[in-house]
Amino acid sequence: MAKPRETAAAGTGMTKDEIVKLRAHLRRSLGSPALTVTPSPRDKDAADVTLGERKVGKISVDDEDGDRSFSFEMPIPVDRATLQDYLRTLLENDGLRIVGRMNKSDSVELNNGDDFLGVVSADDKAGSRFTLQMAILDYDLEDL
């Protein structure tokens, strides 16, 4: 018999089930089995993403318009020239690729092989810091 799906009402934070599924989704998408996702101690609508003891990003929940989705943001403290190598080393995944975006010079795409993961945008005009932004829709978590 199927286990009833645990859901959260708007504005009530993330459920334990969602945290587990978000961890599985990020591990699979980024190809990094060491990633962990835990509820944020400071924000009930967020979760911290860590590698070992190091916090590498944050997931926020969005219930806008009745559709539940999540946003993963990861600051990247390197310049454009070392971006791909940094991510491959940090996440221990040589399949990660940085791909240019048409008519965009302030951002690039992050792919795992041929799969699009998210957008990496420059945080400053010099391009010395970036932020990875990944949208995670509720249906991305259905089969996990």
N, C-alpha and C positions, 0 to 999 in steps of 0.2 A: 504494500500500500504506500502511495506517495506521501511524503511528509508535507504538511501544509506550509505554504510559503510565508515566511515572516516578512511583513511589510511595515513601513513606517509612514505615519501620517505626516502631512506637510509641516515642516518646521520642527520635527521631533528628533532630528539627527539620523545617523546611520544605524542600521541594525547590525547585529553580530553576523547574520547571514550575508549581508551586503559587504561587510569588511572582508570576510573569507573569500567571497567571489571577486572582489576588487583585487585582492592579493593574487589569486589565481590568474586573473586577467592580465595584470601587469607582468607577472612572471612569464606568462606565455607570450605576450605581445613583445616585451623587451628582451626576451630570451635570457632572463636573469633569475634563476631559481633561488638566489639568496635574498631577494627583496622581501621585506615584511611590511605589513600594513596594520597599524594599530590605531584605535580611537585617539583623537587629540585630547589631551588633558585640559586644554584651554577653550576648545570650541566643539560643541556637540554636533555641529554640521560639518565637521572635518575629520580627516584621518591623516596621520603622519606616515610617510613612506621612508623606510630605513634600509641601509645595507650595513649589517653588523650594528655597531653603536652609532653610526653616522646617519643623521637625518639628511636625506637627499631630495625630498619633495613633500608635497601636501596634496591631498585630494579633498575637494569641497563638493558638497551636494547642492543640487539646484532643483527646486520643485516648481519652477516658473511655469505658468500655463498648465498646470496639472500633469506635466510630463516630468518624470524623475530622471535626472542625468547627473553625471559627475564630471569634474574637471580636475585633471592631474597637472600640477605645475612643478617644474623642477628647475631651480636656478643652476646655470652652468657658468662657472667662473673662469672661462678661457676665451681666447680670441678665435676668430673664424678659421685661421690656419690650423689650429689644433683641435677643433671641435669634434670631428669624427673620431680621431684617435682617443681623445679624452673619454667620450661616451663608450667606445668599444672597450677600453681598459676598465673604466668604472663598473660597467655592467657585465664585463667578461663575455662579450658577444661580438665576434668579428663579422657577423652578418649585418650589423647596423651600418646604414649608409646615409650620408648627408647628400641631398639632391637640391639643386637650385630650383627656384620658382620663377616662372615666366613673369617678366616685367616687375620683379621684386628684387631689391638689393638689400633690404633690411631684414630679410628672413629666408629660411631654407626649410625643406621638408626633412623629417627623419623617417626613414624606412627601415624595416627589418626584412632584408631580402627585397622582394618586390612589394611587400605590404606596407602601405602608408600608415604611420603611427601618429604623427602630429606635426606641428609647426614649431620651429625654433626661431625665435625673434630676438633681434639685438636689443639690449637694454639701454645702450648708449650709442651716440653717433660714431664713436671710434670703433665700435664692434669688439670691445674687450670683454663684454659679459653678455650672456644670452639667457633666455628662459624657454624651456620646452613646455608646450601646452598641448595636452591630449584630451580630447572629449571622449567620455565613456558613456554610452547610452544604456538605458536599462536593458534593452534587448541584447546588448553585448554580454551581459551576465547571465542570460537565461539558461544556457547549456552547461554552466559551470557548477 
